[in-house]
Structure formats: structure tokens, C-alpha cells
Amino acid sequence: MLVARRVVDKLIEFSEETEPWRYMNFVKLQQIFKGRRFLKRIRELFHSLMCLRDDKRVESEKLLFLNEMIAMVEEDIATKEAHVSSG
């Protein structure tokens, strides 16, 4: 009970409110602020993950294009080698 009383006294001192409903509102506002800060952080993390996913998709598309180009060049080389061998 003594600890609870000290906590209440500190809340009153910190919030500069002596009426219970006012310093309890202060506590509730702090909880709301913490909740909003947490949600903001979660949104930032979600946005970062979506950006990483998009970057990964773009890099995968670049690799697919590069593989297609390599295949085309290999076919071109094979065709030219065939012409050289037959000629």
C-alpha cells in the first residue's frame, strides 16, 4: 500500500494535478501516446518490409532478364560456330 501511495504521489507531483480523475487522465493519455507510438513504429516496419519485398521483386526481374539475354547470346554464338564449322 505504501508503494501505491508513493506512485500516486509521484503522479500528482509529475502531472501537477491533485484531483484523481485528472491525474488518471494524465496516465491514460500517456498510455494512448505509447500505443500510438507503437502503432507508428509497426507501420514504419511494415512499410520497410514492403519496400524490401518490392526491391527483391525488381532484382529478381533483372536476373530473369539477364538470364534471357545470356541464353540469346549463347544461341547466337552456337549459330555462328555452326556457320564457321560448315563453311
C-alpha positions in Angstrom: 0.0 0.0 0.0 2.9 2.3 0.8 4.4 1.8 -2.7 1.0 2.5 -4.3 0.7 5.7 -2.3 4.2 6.8 -3.4 3.3 6.1 -7.0 0.1 8.2 -6.7 2.1 11.0 -5.0 4.6 11.0 -7.8 1.9 11.1 -10.5 0.3 14.0 -8.7 3.7 15.7 -8.5 4.6 15.0 -12.1 1.2 15.9 -13.6 0.7 18.8 -11.3 -2.9 17.6 -10.8 -4.4 16.9 -7.4 -7.8 15.6 -8.4 -7.8 11.8 -9.0 -9.6 11.9 -12.3 -7.2 14.5 -13.7 -4.0 12.6 -12.9 -5.7 9.4 -14.1 -6.4 11.2 -17.3 -2.7 12.0 -17.5 -1.9 8.3 -17.1 -4.4 7.4 -19.8 -3.0 10.0 -22.1 0.5 8.5 -21.6 -0.9 5.1 -22.4 -2.6 6.4 -25.5 0.7 8.1 -26.6 2.7 4.9 -26.1 0.1 2.9 -28.1 0.2 5.4 -30.9 4.0 5.4 -30.9 3.9 1.6 -31.1 1.5 1.7 -34.0 3.6 4.2 -35.8 6.7 2.0 -35.4 4.8 -1.0 -36.6 3.6 1.0 -39.7 7.2 2.0 -40.4 8.4 -1.6 -40.1 5.6 -2.7 -42.4 6.5 0.0 -45.0 10.1 -1.0 -44.8 9.3 -4.7 -45.3 7.0 -3.8 -48.3 9.9 -1.8 -49.8 12.3 -4.7 -49.3 9.8 -7.0 -51.0 9.5 -4.7 -53.9 13.2 -4.4 -54.2 13.6 -8.1 -54.2 11.0 -8.5 -56.9 12.8 -5.9 -59.1 16.1 -7.6 -58.6 14.5 -11.0 -59.5 13.1 -9.5 -62.7 16.5 -8.1 -63.6 18.1 -11.6 -63.1 15.4 -13.2 -65.3 16.1 -10.6 -68.0 19.9 -11.2 -67.6 19.4 -15.0 -67.9 17.3 -14.4 -71.1 20.0 -12.2 -72.6 22.7 -14.9 -71.8 20.5 -17.6 -73.4 20.1 -15.4 -76.6 23.8 -14.7 -76.8 24.7 -18.4 -76.3 22.3 -19.3 -79.2 23.9 -16.6 -81.3 27.3 -18.0 -80.6 26.2 -21.5 -81.3 24.7 -20.3 -84.7 27.9 -18.5 -85.6 30.1 -21.6 -84.6 27.9 -23.8 -86.8 28.4 -21.4 -89.8 32.1 -21.4 -89.2 32.3 -25.2 -89.0 30.2 -25.7 -92.1 31.9 -23.1 -94.2 
